[in-house]
């Protein structure tokens, strides 16, 4: 039941034609290349705000991770704009997964970022970022991404974007396992009117 095409929500920072899809106050100072996904970043921040209101204890360490530096910076700016998150009592770090190498947090919010409408895309500048992102959490991991882009990526074999054949194969295996896990979790959710909640 999962979509086979992406939603097309990513913005390529090297393409000036996409600049108007970001609010003016968020455009300045973003990297000149890479990808951002504004709607995904907003969804992540809303979920983080809800989590903070309900579960955010002072002793909890939280990480917000993204696979692209531009998305990291966008998330950082949206978090700074949030009154609820500015007044948080828990430790919060926003970074690329590699910045947390050999460190863990209690809770991780992960933005996969990529959301292309019709072609397969790589998930991250460096194939090492994804496995680090998926293994930094001690107790809870929240993954935000485009299921259509994720499904489409698991059908592609061979080099892709900046990934050579070996790196692309590593990514394919990891994303296939992630997709299978997410589908299993989704099928375990209670159903109403035939649709997963």
GIQUI-V914798 format. One record per pair of residues at least 4 apart in sequence whose C-alpha atoms are under 8 Angstrom apart, sorted by the first residue. I is the first residue (numbers start at 1). J is the second residue. If there is no record, write none. Layout:
i;j
I;J
I;J
This chain:
i;j
2;147
2;148
2;151
3;147
3;148
3;151
4;148
4;149
4;151
4;152
5;116
5;117
5;118
5;119
5;148
5;149
5;151
5;152
6;115
6;116
6;117
6;118
6;146
6;147
6;148
6;149
6;150
6;152
7;115
7;116
7;117
7;146
7;148
7;149
8;115
8;116
8;117
8;118
9;37
9;38
9;39
9;114
9;115
9;116
9;117
10;35
10;36
10;37
10;38
10;113
10;114
10;115
10;116
11;18
11;19
11;21
11;35
11;36
11;37
11;38
12;18
12;33
12;34
12;35
12;36
13;18
13;19
13;30
13;31
13;32
13;33
13;34
13;35
13;36
13;70
14;32
14;33
14;34
15;19
18;22
19;27
20;24
22;26
22;27
22;38
23;27
24;28
26;30
26;74
26;77
30;70
30;73
30;74
31;69
31;70
33;70
34;68
34;69
34;70
34;125
35;68
35;70
35;71
35;113
35;114
36;68
36;70
36;71
36;74
36;113
36;114
37;41
37;71
37;113
37;114
37;115
38;42
38;74
39;43
40;44
40;111
40;113
40;144
40;145
41;45
41;71
41;74
41;75
41;78
41;111
42;46
42;75
42;78
43;47
43;144
44;48
44;109
44;111
44;144
45;49
45;75
45;78
45;79
46;50
47;51
48;52
48;109
49;53
49;84
49;85
50;54
51;55
51;56
52;56
52;57
52;84
52;85
52;88
53;84
56;60
56;88
56;89
56;90
57;89
57;90
58;89
58;90
58;91
59;90
59;91
60;90
60;91
60;105
60;106
60;107
61;90
61;91
61;92
61;105
61;106
61;107
62;90
62;91
62;92
62;93
62;105
62;106
62;107
62;108
62;109
63;92
63;93
63;94
63;95
63;105
63;107
63;108
63;109
64;75
64;92
64;93
64;94
64;95
64;108
64;109
64;110
64;111
65;72
65;94
65;95
65;96
65;97
65;108
65;109
65;110
65;111
65;133
66;71
66;72
66;95
66;96
66;97
66;110
66;111
66;112
66;113
66;133
67;71
67;72
67;96
67;97
67;111
67;112
67;113
67;123
67;124
67;125
67;129
67;130
68;72
68;96
68;113
68;124
68;125
69;73
69;95
69;96
70;74
71;75
71;111
71;113
72;76
72;94
72;95
72;96
73;77
74;78
75;79
75;94
76;80
76;94
77;81
78;82
79;85
79;86
80;85
80;86
81;86
82;86
83;87
84;88
95;99
95;100
96;100
96;129
97;101
97;129
97;130
97;132
97;133
97;136
98;128
98;129
98;132
98;133
100;104
100;132
100;136
101;132
103;136
104;135
104;136
104;137
104;138
105;136
105;137
105;138
106;137
106;138
106;139
106;140
107;137
107;138
107;139
107;140
107;141
108;136
108;137
108;140
108;141
108;142
109;141
109;142
109;143
109;144
110;133
110;141
110;142
110;143
110;144
111;143
111;144
111;145
112;123
112;124
112;143
112;144
112;145
112;146
113;123
113;144
113;145
113;146
114;121
114;122
114;123
114;145
114;146
114;149
115;145
115;146
115;148
115;149
116;120
116;121
116;149
117;149
119;149
119;152
120;149
120;152
120;153
120;156
120;160
121;149
121;153
121;160
121;161
122;153
122;160
122;161
122;162
122;163
122;168
122;171
123;127
123;130
123;171
124;129
124;130
125;129
125;162
127;163
127;167
127;168
127;170
127;171
128;132
129;133
130;134
131;135
131;174
132;136
134;141
137;141
145;150
146;150
147;151
148;152
149;153
150;154
150;175
150;179
151;155
151;179
152;156
153;172
153;175
154;172
154;175
154;176
156;172
157;168
157;169
157;172
158;164
158;165
158;168
158;169
159;163
159;164
159;165
159;166
159;167
159;168
159;169
160;164
160;165
160;168
163;167
163;168
164;168
165;169
166;170
167;171
168;172
169;173
170;174
171;175
172;176
173;177
174;178
175;179
176;180
177;181
178;182
179;183
180;184
181;185
182;186
183;187
184;188
185;189
186;196
187;196
189;196
189;197
190;196
190;197
191;195
191;196
191;197
192;196
192;197
